[in-house]
Amino acid sequence: MSSNAPHQPVRDLRFFLTVPHACSYLEGREATTLFLDPQESHSEGVYDALALLGFRRSGRHLYRPHCEGCSACLSVRIPVADFAPSRSQRRVRRRNADLRWQVRPALYDPEHYALYDRYIRTRHADGDMYPPSHEQYRTFLTLDEPYARLMEFRLGHQLLGVTAFDRLDHGLSAIYTFFDPDPTWNRRSLGTFAVLSLVAYAQHLGLPHLYLGYWIRECRKMAYKEAYQPLEVLDGRHWRRLLTAG
């Protein structure tokens, strides 16, 4: 079990709630989201403190689910020092040993957007992010802040994937990954490799955690997060280790 107190009190910050809307993950459910007031400063320590309380970033917004009568969304993170890759994850590492990755500021890049556009149109044409647009991409994944980063993966000069993440005082926070949807690359499992690369990068930086966002037991789209062990879940204000993947 681990328990982390936020770096500073957050009780004086202003928040607001969205109106109920259709849940993106559980059919037939309504969702409500708690946002940090955009007028509040994202000063040093605020983001770190809110992340420990289960908040995520999307563009310039810090948020977390706040649904009446439902607590299905669980914040999860990997304690990277104890991470034990499975046999299949070790195979993914070997298959991608020829890729090189580079960390860059989270600024707009036409090459990145072209890959994002193909990814959304091929893999998520039935999702909330379809159809993609330059404005949507900029709002979601670009941010000129020192903590916002992009990790790109290349085979030679060819861009195969990009992962957006934030560097916090107590870990990295994975935001979104997109990659080349051509079936040629399926065997590489680029989504898995992106998570493994963030684990390795957190270890390299000496940071204790990789935050994976929200996990819902009943949602098949989120089942992949159970494959990263050990996994910790936010239970109220305390992070507790899941004893089994289930």
C-alpha positions as CSV (number, residue, x, y, z in Angstrom):
1,M,0.0,0.0,0.0
2,S,1.2,3.5,-0.7
3,S,-0.2,6.8,0.5
4,N,0.8,10.1,-1.0
5,A,-0.3,13.5,0.3
6,P,-0.6,16.3,-2.3
7,H,2.3,18.7,-2.5
8,Q,0.1,21.6,-1.4
9,P,-3.5,22.2,-0.3
10,V,-6.0,22.4,-3.1
11,R,-9.1,23.3,-1.2
12,D,-8.8,27.0,-2.2
13,L,-8.8,26.3,-5.9
14,R,-12.0,26.9,-7.9
15,F,-13.6,24.0,-9.8
16,F,-16.8,23.6,-11.9
17,L,-18.9,20.7,-13.0
18,T,-20.1,19.9,-16.5
19,V,-23.8,19.1,-17.1
20,P,-24.5,15.3,-17.3
21,H,-23.7,13.8,-20.7
22,A,-23.5,10.3,-22.2
23,C,-20.7,8.3,-20.8
24,S,-18.0,7.4,-23.4
25,Y,-17.2,4.1,-21.7
26,L,-20.3,2.5,-20.1
27,E,-23.4,2.2,-22.3
28,G,-26.5,3.7,-20.9
29,R,-24.7,5.7,-18.2
30,E,-24.4,9.5,-17.7
31,A,-21.2,11.1,-16.8
32,T,-20.3,14.4,-15.1
33,T,-16.8,15.9,-15.1
34,L,-15.1,18.1,-12.5
35,F,-12.7,20.7,-14.0
36,L,-10.2,23.0,-12.5
37,D,-11.4,26.6,-13.3
38,P,-9.4,27.6,-16.4
39,Q,-8.7,31.0,-14.8
40,E,-6.8,29.2,-12.0
41,S,-3.0,29.3,-12.4
42,H,-1.3,26.0,-13.2
43,S,1.5,27.1,-10.9
44,E,4.3,24.8,-9.8
45,G,2.8,22.2,-7.5
46,V,-0.9,22.6,-8.4
47,Y,-0.8,20.1,-11.3
48,D,1.3,17.7,-9.2
49,A,-1.1,17.9,-6.3
50,L,-4.2,17.4,-8.4
51,A,-2.6,14.4,-10.2
52,L,-2.2,12.7,-6.9
53,L,-5.9,13.2,-6.4
54,G,-6.7,11.5,-9.7
55,F,-6.9,14.5,-12.1
56,R,-5.8,14.2,-15.7
57,R,-4.9,16.8,-18.4
58,S,-6.6,17.3,-21.7
59,G,-5.2,20.3,-23.6
60,R,-5.3,23.2,-21.0
61,H,-7.9,21.5,-18.8
62,L,-7.3,19.5,-15.6
63,Y,-10.2,17.2,-14.9
64,R,-11.5,14.0,-13.2
65,P,-14.8,12.1,-13.3
66,H,-17.4,13.2,-10.7
67,C,-20.4,11.1,-11.5
68,E,-23.3,10.8,-9.0
69,G,-23.8,7.3,-7.9
70,C,-20.9,5.9,-9.9
71,S,-17.3,5.4,-9.1
72,A,-16.3,3.0,-12.0
73,C,-13.5,5.2,-13.2
74,L,-10.4,4.3,-11.2
75,S,-7.1,6.2,-11.5
76,V,-4.2,3.8,-12.0
77,R,-0.4,4.1,-12.1
78,I,2.6,1.8,-12.4
79,P,5.3,1.9,-9.7
80,V,8.1,1.7,-12.2
81,A,10.8,0.4,-9.9
82,D,8.7,-2.7,-9.3
83,F,7.4,-3.1,-12.8
84,A,7.8,-6.7,-14.1
85,P,7.2,-7.0,-17.8
86,S,5.3,-10.1,-18.9
87,R,6.7,-12.5,-21.5
88,S,4.6,-10.9,-24.3
89,Q,5.8,-7.4,-23.2
90,R,9.4,-8.6,-23.4
91,R,8.7,-9.8,-26.9
92,V,7.3,-6.4,-27.9
93,R,10.5,-4.8,-26.6
94,R,12.6,-7.1,-28.7
95,R,10.5,-6.6,-31.9
96,N,11.0,-2.8,-31.6
97,A,14.7,-2.8,-30.6
98,D,15.4,-1.2,-34.0
99,L,13.2,1.9,-33.3
100,R,14.7,5.1,-31.9
101,W,12.7,7.4,-29.8
102,Q,13.1,11.1,-29.0
103,V,11.4,13.4,-26.5
104,R,10.3,16.8,-27.8
105,P,8.2,19.8,-26.5
106,A,4.4,19.3,-27.1
107,L,4.3,21.7,-30.0
108,Y,2.5,21.4,-33.3
109,D,4.3,19.4,-36.0
110,P,2.6,18.8,-39.5
111,E,4.2,15.3,-39.6
112,H,2.7,14.4,-36.3
113,Y,-0.7,15.7,-37.3
114,A,-0.7,13.7,-40.6
115,L,-0.1,10.5,-38.6
116,Y,-2.8,11.4,-36.1
117,D,-5.2,12.1,-38.9
118,R,-4.6,8.7,-40.5
119,Y,-4.8,6.9,-37.1
120,I,-8.1,8.5,-36.1
121,R,-9.7,7.8,-39.5
122,T,-8.5,4.2,-39.6
123,R,-8.8,3.1,-35.9
124,H,-11.5,5.4,-34.4
125,A,-13.9,6.4,-37.1
126,D,-16.8,5.5,-34.7
127,G,-15.4,7.5,-31.8
128,D,-15.8,10.9,-30.3
129,M,-12.6,12.2,-31.9
130,Y,-13.8,11.6,-35.5
131,P,-13.5,13.4,-37.8
132,P,-10.0,14.7,-36.9
133,S,-9.1,18.3,-37.5
134,H,-6.1,20.6,-37.0
135,E,-8.0,22.6,-34.4
136,Q,-9.0,19.5,-32.5
137,Y,-5.4,18.2,-32.5
138,R,-3.9,21.5,-31.4
139,T,-6.5,21.8,-28.6
140,F,-6.0,18.3,-27.4
141,L,-2.3,17.4,-27.7
142,T,-0.3,20.6,-28.1
143,L,0.7,22.8,-25.1
144,D,3.5,25.2,-24.7
145,E,4.3,24.3,-21.0
146,P,7.6,23.0,-19.7
147,Y,6.0,19.8,-18.4
148,A,4.2,18.9,-21.6
149,R,6.1,16.5,-23.9
150,L,5.8,14.3,-27.0
151,M,7.8,11.1,-27.5
152,E,8.2,10.1,-31.1
153,F,9.2,6.7,-32.5
154,R,11.0,6.3,-35.8
155,L,12.3,3.5,-37.9
156,G,15.1,5.2,-39.7
157,H,13.5,8.5,-40.7
158,Q,9.9,7.1,-40.9
159,L,7.6,8.3,-38.1
160,L,5.7,5.3,-36.6
161,G,4.2,6.7,-33.4
162,V,3.8,9.6,-31.0
163,T,3.0,9.6,-27.3
164,A,1.8,12.7,-25.5
165,F,2.8,12.8,-21.8
166,D,3.5,15.1,-18.9
167,R,6.5,15.1,-16.6
168,L,5.4,15.7,-13.0
169,D,7.5,15.7,-9.8
170,H,6.3,12.3,-8.9
171,G,6.1,10.6,-12.3
172,L,5.1,10.7,-15.9
173,S,1.4,11.0,-16.9
174,A,0.5,9.3,-20.2
175,I,-2.1,11.3,-22.1
176,Y,-2.5,9.8,-25.6
177,T,-0.7,7.6,-28.1
178,F,-1.3,7.4,-31.9
179,F,0.7,5.3,-34.4
180,D,0.8,4.2,-38.0
181,P,-2.4,2.2,-38.5
182,D,-1.0,0.2,-41.5
183,P,-1.4,-3.5,-40.8
184,T,2.3,-3.9,-41.7
185,W,3.1,-2.7,-38.2
186,N,0.6,-4.7,-36.2
187,R,3.1,-7.3,-35.1
188,R,5.1,-4.5,-33.3
189,S,2.2,-3.7,-30.9
190,L,3.2,0.0,-31.0
191,G,0.7,1.0,-28.3
192,T,2.2,-1.5,-25.9
193,F,5.7,-0.4,-26.9
194,A,4.8,3.2,-26.1
195,V,3.8,2.4,-22.6
196,L,6.9,0.3,-22.1
197,S,9.0,3.2,-23.4
198,L,7.4,5.6,-20.9
199,V,8.1,3.1,-18.1
200,A,11.8,3.0,-19.2
201,Y,11.9,6.8,-19.4
202,A,10.5,7.3,-15.9
203,Q,13.1,4.8,-14.6
204,H,15.8,6.7,-16.4
205,L,14.7,10.0,-14.9
206,G,14.4,8.5,-11.4
207,L,10.7,9.1,-11.2
208,P,8.6,6.7,-9.2
209,H,5.4,6.4,-11.2
210,L,3.8,6.2,-14.6
211,Y,0.2,7.4,-14.5
212,L,-2.1,5.6,-17.0
213,G,-5.3,7.5,-16.5
214,Y,-8.6,5.8,-15.7
215,W,-9.4,2.1,-15.6
216,I,-12.9,0.7,-15.6
217,R,-13.3,-3.0,-14.8
218,E,-16.4,-3.3,-17.1
219,C,-14.8,-1.5,-20.1
220,R,-13.0,-3.8,-22.6
221,K,-11.2,-0.8,-24.1
222,M,-9.4,-0.3,-20.8
223,A,-8.6,-3.9,-20.1
224,Y,-5.1,-3.5,-21.6
225,K,-4.0,-1.5,-18.5
226,E,-4.3,-4.6,-16.3
227,A,-1.4,-6.1,-18.3
228,Y,1.1,-3.8,-16.6
229,Q,2.0,-5.2,-13.2
230,P,2.1,-4.3,-10.5
231,L,-0.6,-1.6,-10.7
232,E,-1.7,0.8,-8.1
233,V,-5.3,2.3,-7.9
234,L,-6.4,5.5,-6.2
235,D,-8.8,4.6,-3.4
236,G,-10.2,7.9,-2.0
237,R,-7.0,9.8,-1.2
238,H,-4.7,6.8,-1.0
239,W,-2.9,4.7,-3.6
240,R,-3.2,1.0,-3.0
241,R,-1.6,-1.8,-4.9
242,L,-3.9,-4.2,-6.7
243,L,-3.1,-7.7,-5.5
244,T,-4.2,-9.3,-8.8
245,A,-4.9,-8.1,-12.3
246,G,-8.6,-8.6,-11.7
